[in-house]
Amino acid sequence: MRAIVVYESMFGDTEEVARAVADGLDSAEVVPVDRAPRDLMGCDLLVVGAPTHVHGLSRPSTRRAAVEQAPGGTRTHEPGMREWLGGFHVLPPGTTTAAFDTRLRKPVWLTGSAARAAGKLLRRLGHPPVIPATSFFVEVVNGETRLVDGERARAREWGESLARARRTGSGRGLGSGVPGCPVTGLQDHRWALRPSGGSTLRRSLRRRPARARARTAARTAGPADVAAESDQGKARIAERTGVVMTTDMWR
């Protein structure tokens, strides 16, 4: 069986993660996206990884900006992961896929996720990732990015878990079994919109931006709480959710 890890990397962090994932897979080909093959026949596992740029996969404009920040040039060049995946109409039957990204260690609603964007492209090709999109974190030190301590080891563990899923033919829910895997932060928030109360509501609201949280709080707080945006109603919502509402939040 053939496994291939295709990565896009500006400053080397995503490449480092890709090689660690390949180590966990034990036998995988690691290829930069600008040299990745267009013919994937015979590939039974495709893993894609990319840095998060402006909430998703890089674009030509963000890659040009990265080149300006890297005097020695970036690790990969054109095309980026968005264009490479977008160039496929179909993938070979039976191809299993997975996606990861690198990003700052902040809430996903603030940073976005290149892995989640790549997962959408893979789903459109009829090959949704076998395990949830996964992020590996970087930090900025003296103006340069580097992997947070422990992330390379976690990437290898993720690769090992992916290899197990590949052998058993099932990867559903696998990501949550990887130590430190931030799967929950990358899942969508449709469940947060279901009518609910108590601690479930508070947990869902904490995951969402302040404006959306305020609107959801207003819809679920009850008629007495939102009467004419009264000060008393705002106080009740703030007490229940921790969201201090302003007039701008209602626009």
N, C-alpha and C positions, 0 to 999 in steps of 0.2 A: 504494500500500500504506500501511496505517495502523499506526503504532507508538505505544504509550502506556506511560509510566513512572508507576506509582502508588507513592507513598512514604508512609511514616509517619515522623514526626520529632518529637522532644520539644524539643530545644534548637537545631535547625537544621543539625546535622552531616549527617544522612541526607538532608535536603533538598538540601544542597550537593552531595552525591555524586550524587543523582538528576539534578540539572541538568547535572552534568558528563557523566554517562552519556548523557543526551539530546543534548548537544553532539556526542558521539562518534557517535551514531546519525544525526546531521545533520538529520533531520526526525522529531521525536517530540513528542508531547503530554505535558506533565508535570502530574500531577494529585495533590493531596493525598488521602489515603485517605478522609477524611471528606467529600470532594466527588466521589469517584470514581464513574463510571457503573455501573449494574447491567447495562446492555445493552452487550455488547462485540461485537455483530455488526459485521462489517467490520474488526475489529481483527486483524491478522495477526501482531503481536508484542506480547506483554504482559510488561513487566519490572516486578517488584515489589521494593521495598526497605524495610527496617525496622531499627530499632535492636535490639540483643540485650538482652533483659531476663530475668534469672533463667534463663539457659541456652537461651532460645528467644524466640518472639514475645511481645510485651507482652500483659498481661491488664488488666482494669479496675483491679485493685488496684495494679499497678505503674505504670499511667498516673496514678492518683491520687497516688501517691508522687512522680512526676515533676512534677506540677502544684505540689505543695508546695515543690519545689526551684526552681521557675521563677516568680519574683514577677510577671513580665509575662505568664505563661501559656505553654503549650506551642504548638508550631507547628501540630500537628494535634490533633484532638479525637476524640470517639467517632464511629463505631466505629474500632477498631484494625485492623491488617492481618489478624490471626487471624480476627476476626469477618467482615471483608469477604470474604476468600477462602472462609471457611466458609459464607457465605450462597449460594454457587453450587452448583447441582446438576450443571451441565455448562458447558463453555465452547464457543464456536462452533468447528465443525470447522476444522482447519487452523491453529489458533492456536498459534504458537510462544511459549514462555515462557522466562524467565530470572529469577534471584533473587540479590540481594545483601543484605548487612547492614553495619552498623557495630558495632564492638566494641573492647574494649581489646586491646592487642597482647600477648596472653598465649596459652599453649597452648589450643587449642579445647576440649580435654577439661575445662579449668578454667572457661572463659567460656561455653561453648555457642555456638550459632549460630542467629540468627533466620532466616538465609537457608536453612539446612538444614531448619528446621521449615517454612518456606514451601514449599520444594521438595517436602516430603512431601504437603502439601495439594494442590499442583499435580499431583503424580502420582496422587493419589486422584481427581482430576477427569479423568484420562486424558491430561494434557498435561505430562509431565515436562520439567524445564528442559533446554534444548538444550545448555547448557554447565554445568560444575560450579558449585555455589554458591560465591560469592566474598565475602570480607570486606574491608572498608576500615577502617583503624584510627584510633582516636581516643585522645587522651591528656587527662589532667586537669591543668590549669594554674591555680593560684590558685583552686581550687574549681570551675572551669568546664571543660567538655569542649570540645575542638577537634580538627579533623582533624590527623593527623600530617603533617608537611611531605612533599609529593610525592604524597599520596593523591588529591588532586583531579585531578592530571595522569594518575595511574594509572587513575582512574575513567573519564576520557575515552578512554584507550587501550582499556579494557575495552569501552566502548560502540562504538568503531570496530571491534574484533574481532567483537563481536556483529553489527554491521552486515554485516561480510564473511560471517559464517556465514549470515545471513539471505538474502544474495544468492545464495550457493552452495547453500543448502539443506542444509548439513551443519555441525554445530557440535561433533561428537564430539571430545573431547580438546582443545578449543580453549583452555580456560582456562590450560593449562600454557604456552601460547605468549605470554601477556601478561607483560611484564616485571614481576617482583616479585609475581606473582599467587600467593597462598598456597593453592593448590588442594589440595595434598597434606595439609595440616592439617585439611581438612574432609571428606576421604573417610573411609568407615567403616573399621573395623579388623578386618574378618572375616579378612583375609589374615594378620593377626598370630597367629591361632589355629591355622594350619596347622602340622603337625609340621615343624620345621626346626631348623637348628643354626647355630653359628658367628655370623658377622656379621649374617646375616638375623634371627636370633633377637634379637640385641642391639638392632638397629635397631627392631624391632617393639616390644620391651619399653620402650624409651625413650619411646615415644609414649603409654604407658598409665599411669593412676594407679598409685601405689605398691602399693596393696593388690592390684589386678588383676595387676600385674606380678609380685608375689610369688607369687600363686597359679599363674600361668602358668609361672613359673620352677620351682615345685615339681613341676608336671606334666611338665616337659620335662627336668628335671635328671637324672633316672635314679634307680633304687632306692637306690644308695649315697648319693646326696646328700640324700635326704629321710627317711632312716631315723629314725623317731621324733623328728623335729625336733631332731636332735642338733646340738650346737654346731659340730661339724665339717661337717655338712651345710649349716647356715646359712652358714658361712664360705665354702663352695664356691659357693653360690648368690650370695652377695654379691660374690665375686671375679668370677663370670661375668657378672652383670647389673648390679652397682652397687646392688642392693636390699638394705638391711640389714633382716632379718626380725625381727619381734617376735611374741609370742604373740597379740596382738590381731589380727594380719593373718590368722590362721587361722580366725577366728570367722565 
